[in-house]
């Protein structure tokens, strides 16, 4: 099934200041950034704006830019983990692979859901919500077109918990709800961050 690209929701590449302002957490091993909805993490086959193009601004004194430890879909916003060097990226990759990283996503329509994926399979949350009969607002793949008149997917990687160090508590990072979710979350009782 191919995803039709709605360029009206695409976000331009981030400047150095813009991507640095999106850093939610930073230590010697990793960064967690607040990914905007509408911006793919990788450059596609046809080029175009992407998040990786801005990673050089996230070196913070290291010789190389950070790299993706996992990915989020173009239209999903929220917590995105980057490894700051090869060993850290490998450790993070194993933690993701073995399901040791806890992830919580927010989705809404008439109901506000907190979803915790079991695997990292492509579109897992979107597929399961649609199969249950409540597709995620704005899901133009599994929801049979934009839902409730929303052009943008209402799926947000709200929180991630990473047990990166054996001798320390896991790192817990939350991303603020993006503006396009505020009205629907408010209708479900959300009162802000």
C-alpha positions in Angstrom: 0.0 0.0 0.0 1.5 3.3 -0.9 1.2 6.5 1.1 0.0 9.5 -0.8 2.2 12.4 0.0 0.3 15.5 1.2 2.8 18.2 0.8 0.6 20.7 2.6 1.7 19.2 6.0 5.4 18.9 5.1 7.7 20.9 7.3 10.9 22.6 6.0 14.4 21.5 7.2 15.3 22.9 10.6 18.0 25.5 11.1 20.7 24.9 13.6 18.9 27.1 16.2 15.6 25.3 15.5 17.0 21.8 16.0 19.0 22.8 19.1 15.8 24.2 20.6 14.2 20.8 20.1 16.7 18.9 22.3 14.8 17.4 25.2 17.7 15.5 26.7 21.5 15.3 26.2 24.3 13.4 27.9 27.5 11.9 26.7 25.8 8.9 25.1 22.6 10.1 23.5 20.3 13.0 22.6 16.5 12.9 22.6 14.9 15.5 20.4 11.3 16.6 19.8 10.7 15.6 16.1 8.2 17.8 14.4 5.3 16.2 12.5 5.6 16.4 8.7 9.4 16.1 8.5 10.9 12.7 7.5 13.9 11.5 9.5 15.7 10.3 6.3 16.2 11.9 2.9 13.9 10.1 0.5 14.8 8.8 -3.0 13.6 12.0 -4.5 15.5 14.2 -1.9 13.6 16.9 0.0 13.7 18.2 3.5 14.6 15.8 6.2 15.7 15.8 9.9 19.1 14.1 9.4 20.3 17.1 7.4 20.2 19.2 10.6 22.2 16.7 12.8 25.5 18.5 12.3 24.2 21.2 14.6 23.8 18.6 17.3 27.5 17.6 17.7 28.0 19.7 20.9 31.8 19.4 20.7 32.0 15.8 19.4 33.8 15.2 16.1 30.8 13.6 14.4 27.1 14.4 14.4 24.7 12.0 16.2 22.9 9.2 14.3 19.4 7.8 14.6 19.0 5.0 17.1 15.4 4.4 15.8 13.0 6.2 13.6 9.6 7.8 13.6 7.3 8.1 10.6 7.2 11.4 8.7 3.9 12.4 10.2 4.6 11.3 13.8 5.9 13.9 16.3 7.7 13.6 19.6 10.6 11.8 21.2 13.4 10.6 18.8 16.6 9.1 20.2 20.0 9.7 18.6 23.3 8.0 19.5 26.2 10.4 20.0 28.9 7.9 19.0 29.2 4.4 17.6 29.3 2.4 20.8 26.3 4.3 22.3 24.3 3.9 19.1 25.1 0.2 19.1 23.9 -0.1 22.7 20.8 1.9 22.0 20.1 -0.3 18.9 20.2 -3.5 21.1 17.9 -1.9 23.7 15.4 -1.1 21.0 15.8 -4.5 19.4 15.2 -6.4 22.6 12.2 -4.3 23.7 14.0 -2.8 26.7 13.0 0.8 25.8 9.6 1.8 26.9 7.7 4.0 24.5 4.3 5.8 25.1 2.5 7.4 22.2 -0.6 9.7 22.3 -3.4 9.4 19.7 -6.9 10.9 19.8 -10.2 11.5 18.0 -13.1 11.1 20.3 -10.8 9.3 22.7 -7.4 10.1 24.0 -5.2 7.0 23.9 -1.8 6.2 25.5 -0.3 3.5 23.4 2.7 1.4 24.2 4.0 -0.6 21.2 5.4 -4.1 21.8 7.6 -4.2 18.7 9.1 -1.7 16.4 7.2 -2.9 13.4 6.2 -0.3 10.8 2.9 1.4 11.5 2.1 -1.1 14.4 0.0 1.4 16.3 -1.8 2.7 13.3 -2.6 -0.8 12.1 -3.9 -2.0 15.4 -6.0 1.1 16.1 -7.6 0.8 12.6 -8.2 -2.9 13.1 -10.0 -2.2 16.4 -12.3 0.2 14.6 -10.9 3.5 15.9 -8.3 4.7 13.4 -6.0 7.5 14.5 -7.1 11.0 13.4 -5.5 12.1 10.2 -4.3 8.6 9.2 -4.6 8.6 5.5 -3.3 5.0 5.1 -5.3 2.9 7.5 -8.1 5.3 8.3 -9.4 5.5 4.8 -8.5 9.2 4.3 -8.1 12.2 6.5 -10.2 11.6 9.6 -12.5 14.3 11.1 -11.2 16.8 8.5 -7.6 16.7 9.9 -4.8 16.8 7.3 -2.1 15.8 9.8 -1.7 12.5 11.6 -2.5 12.8 15.4 0.2 10.4 16.6 2.8 11.7 19.1 5.7 9.9 20.7 5.0 11.4 24.1 7.5 9.6 26.4 10.5 7.3 26.1 12.3 5.5 29.0 15.8 4.3 28.2 17.8 2.1 30.6 21.2 3.2 29.0 23.3 2.9 32.1 23.5 -0.2 34.3 24.3 1.8 37.5 21.7 4.6 37.1 18.0 4.9 36.9 16.6 4.8 33.3 16.4 8.1 31.4 12.8 9.2 31.1 12.1 11.9 28.5 8.7 13.5 27.6 8.0 15.6 24.5 5.4 18.4 24.7 2.2 17.9 22.7 2.5 19.7 19.4 0.1 22.5 18.5 -2.0 20.4 16.1 -3.0 18.0 18.9 -4.0 20.7 21.4 -7.7 21.1 20.5 -8.5 17.4 20.4 -6.5 16.7 23.6 -8.4 19.5 25.3 -11.7 18.1 24.2 -10.6 14.9 26.0 -9.8 16.6 29.2 -6.1 17.5 28.7 -5.3 20.8 30.4 -1.8 21.4 29.0 1.6 20.0 29.8 
